């Protein structure tokens, strides 16, 4: 039995978790900063860093208490080293280093994106590898070929906005709260996804990639009545808000699904792992599962609570890294990219 404490502070969640043998979750604590950033319509790095400083030790203490353990009962500490906001990463990494040094515990440095992919497969009875991994969140929209939990090769990424970032910007145009994904999806349930022909970016044949800036601009121009110079209407004056939300959401989902299935065809794989905050989107789940099933492809999503940033995925992947002997020294630094 191997017990790993995971620590995650890459952006605006302070999280800690204890996981046994990479799969059994003994505790999971997440302190969200959404209310602190909502007034600004996005994450403010300095506010995020200060919040992590206030909450990191209380969150770790709660995770240990919930698991019925103290630091002496652990086998290792895993922590997010990259990518993320540099100030946020440094808080978690400093805490992990201090605890590892003071208690003589091995330290494991975890790649945040690889941990998201791990979360999509950690509860499956059978190995999903090799697989195509779609990571889609507020900061990332990428496709990987995953040979195993520890062997990921980047195939493509967005040329500009991430899908989650586009959701946030369109939500702001529609007068919805930050973060925008849940609000846009809720509004979209009352709209017609085929009512507005928003564009879908498609790279040249046989290539993979994403772009959402053009779609975001198309939404803006639609709201301005097709006149780029016109003023953007106030949200309450938009008569087709629900149709805009539904059509925008469908455009994003179409782009994600098409590129993911193209990657499966190009790489000759029949398994897909979907990870990141946008993996919670119900339309994405429904459309991808339906179209993948038609092509004999298996799709796996994490539980909603493991889609957004959490420390369970850090501890889980940390267990795999520990078993492979991939330990970190105490002089490692945080890497924002």
Secondary structure, 3 states (H helix, E strand, C coil): CCEEEEEECCCCEEEEEEEECCCEEEEEEEEECHHHHHCCCCCCHHHHHHHHHHHHHHHHHHHHHHHCCCHHHCCEEEEEEECCCHHHHHHHHHHHHHHHHHHCCEEEEEEHHHHHHHHHHCCCCCCCCCEEEEEECCCCEEEEEEEECCEEEEEEEECCCCHHHHHHHHHHHCCCCCCHHHHHHHHHCCCCCCCCCCCCCCCCCCCCCECCHHHHHHHHHHHCCCCCCCCCCCHHHCCCHHHHHHHHHHHHHHHHHHHHHHHHHHHCCCEEEEECHHHHCHHHHHHHHHHHHHCCCEEEECCHHHCCCCCHHHHHHHHHHHHCCCCECCCCCCECC
